[in-house]
């Protein structure tokens, strides 16, 4: 089976957000896959998609703090400044963390580790809703 669909994430404030449940709620077809892959492409250049800690929210806060130091606003060498002080740092963060993931599916579930979840890194102050193209491929249960 091959399936491709677009899912929408609700607008989030700047920071790192655990979005596993929000994404999976919009992908019930994944439950039909015995063995396969799910590819996630975040269609934005000022946000990121990654896998990280799903239990302790301090990890998400620390990620935000660290990336704000790594890619600060108002750096004097930025040329791309006309979209706001948060825009160029958002592009840097997106480039470093990435905008796509490919994850294994086993018995209708993403094969994430016990402490892993999908992170949306919202790197703009007012990024709005975000879209992810999800492509699922695999053998269906009972096939």
C-alpha positions as CSV (number, residue, x, y, z in Angstrom):
1,X,0.0,0.0,0.0
2,X,1.1,3.5,-0.8
3,X,-0.7,6.5,0.7
4,X,0.1,10.2,0.7
5,X,-1.8,12.9,2.6
6,X,-1.3,16.3,4.1
7,X,-1.9,16.9,7.8
8,X,-2.2,20.2,9.5
9,X,-0.8,21.1,12.9
10,X,-2.5,23.7,15.0
11,X,-0.6,27.0,15.5
12,X,2.0,26.8,18.2
13,X,3.9,29.4,20.1
14,X,7.7,29.6,19.6
15,X,9.5,26.6,21.1
16,X,9.6,22.9,20.8
17,X,6.4,20.9,20.8
18,X,5.6,17.3,21.1
19,X,3.2,16.6,18.2
20,X,3.2,12.8,18.0
21,X,-0.5,12.4,19.0
22,X,-1.6,15.3,16.8
23,X,0.1,13.8,13.7
24,X,-1.0,10.2,14.4
25,X,-4.7,11.3,15.0
26,X,-4.7,12.5,11.4
27,X,-3.1,9.2,10.0
28,X,-5.5,6.4,11.1
29,X,-4.3,4.5,7.9
30,X,-1.0,3.8,9.6
31,X,-2.8,1.3,11.8
32,X,-3.4,-0.9,8.8
33,X,0.3,-1.4,8.1
34,X,2.1,-4.5,9.4
35,X,5.6,-3.5,8.2
36,X,6.5,-0.3,6.4
37,X,7.8,3.2,6.5
38,X,6.3,6.6,7.1
39,X,8.0,9.7,5.7
40,X,7.1,13.1,7.1
41,X,8.0,16.3,5.3
42,X,7.3,19.6,7.1
43,X,6.6,22.1,4.3
44,X,8.1,25.1,5.9
45,X,11.6,26.8,6.1
46,X,11.2,28.4,9.5
47,X,10.2,25.3,11.5
48,X,11.7,21.9,12.0
49,X,10.8,18.3,12.6
50,X,12.8,15.9,14.8
51,X,12.6,13.0,17.2
52,X,13.5,13.6,20.8
53,X,12.5,13.1,24.5
54,X,8.7,12.6,25.0
55,X,8.5,12.5,28.7
56,X,10.3,15.4,30.3
57,X,9.1,18.9,29.1
58,X,12.3,20.5,30.4
59,X,14.1,18.9,27.4
60,X,11.9,21.0,25.1
61,X,12.6,24.2,27.0
62,X,16.3,23.5,27.1
63,X,16.3,22.8,23.3
64,X,14.7,26.2,22.8
65,X,17.2,27.9,25.1
66,X,20.2,26.3,23.4
67,X,19.1,27.0,19.8
68,X,18.4,30.6,20.7
69,X,22.0,30.9,21.8
70,X,23.2,29.0,18.7
71,X,21.2,31.2,16.3
72,X,20.5,34.5,18.0
73,X,18.2,37.2,16.8
74,X,19.8,40.5,15.6
75,X,23.2,39.0,14.7
76,X,25.0,41.9,12.9
77,X,26.0,39.7,10.0
78,X,22.5,38.7,8.9
79,X,21.5,40.1,5.5
80,X,18.0,38.5,5.5
81,X,16.3,40.7,8.0
82,X,13.2,42.1,6.2
83,X,10.8,39.5,7.6
84,X,11.6,40.2,11.2
85,X,14.3,39.5,13.8
86,X,13.1,35.9,14.3
87,X,13.1,34.9,10.6
88,X,16.8,34.3,9.8
89,X,17.4,32.5,13.1
90,X,14.4,30.3,12.2
91,X,15.9,29.4,8.9
92,X,19.2,28.4,10.6
93,X,17.4,26.3,13.2
94,X,15.3,24.6,10.5
95,X,18.5,23.9,8.4
96,X,20.3,22.4,11.4
97,X,17.4,20.2,12.7
98,X,15.8,19.4,9.4
99,X,12.3,19.3,8.0
100,X,11.8,15.6,7.3
101,X,11.9,12.2,9.0
102,X,11.5,8.6,7.8
103,X,10.4,6.2,10.5
104,X,9.6,2.5,10.6
105,X,6.1,1.2,11.1
106,X,5.6,-2.2,12.8
107,X,2.2,-3.7,13.6
108,X,0.3,-0.5,12.9
109,X,2.5,1.8,15.0
110,X,5.5,4.0,14.6
111,X,8.5,2.1,15.9
112,X,9.7,4.9,18.2
113,X,11.7,4.2,21.3
114,X,10.1,4.3,24.7
115,X,11.1,7.9,25.3
116,X,10.8,9.2,21.8
117,X,8.3,11.5,20.2
118,X,7.9,13.8,17.2
119,X,8.9,17.4,17.8
120,X,7.8,20.4,15.9
121,X,10.4,23.1,16.4
122,X,8.4,26.4,15.9
123,X,11.1,28.9,15.4
124,X,9.0,32.0,14.6
125,X,7.2,34.1,17.1
126,X,4.0,33.8,15.1
127,X,4.5,30.8,12.7
128,X,0.8,29.9,12.3
129,X,-0.4,26.4,11.4
130,X,2.1,24.1,9.8
131,X,1.6,21.4,7.2
132,X,3.2,18.0,7.0
133,X,3.1,15.7,3.9
134,X,2.9,12.1,5.2
135,X,3.8,9.3,2.8
136,X,3.1,5.8,4.1
137,X,4.3,2.6,2.3
138,X,4.1,-0.9,3.6
139,X,2.4,-4.2,3.6
140,X,-1.1,-4.2,5.1
141,X,-2.1,-6.3,8.0
142,X,-3.6,-9.6,6.8
143,X,-2.0,-9.4,3.4
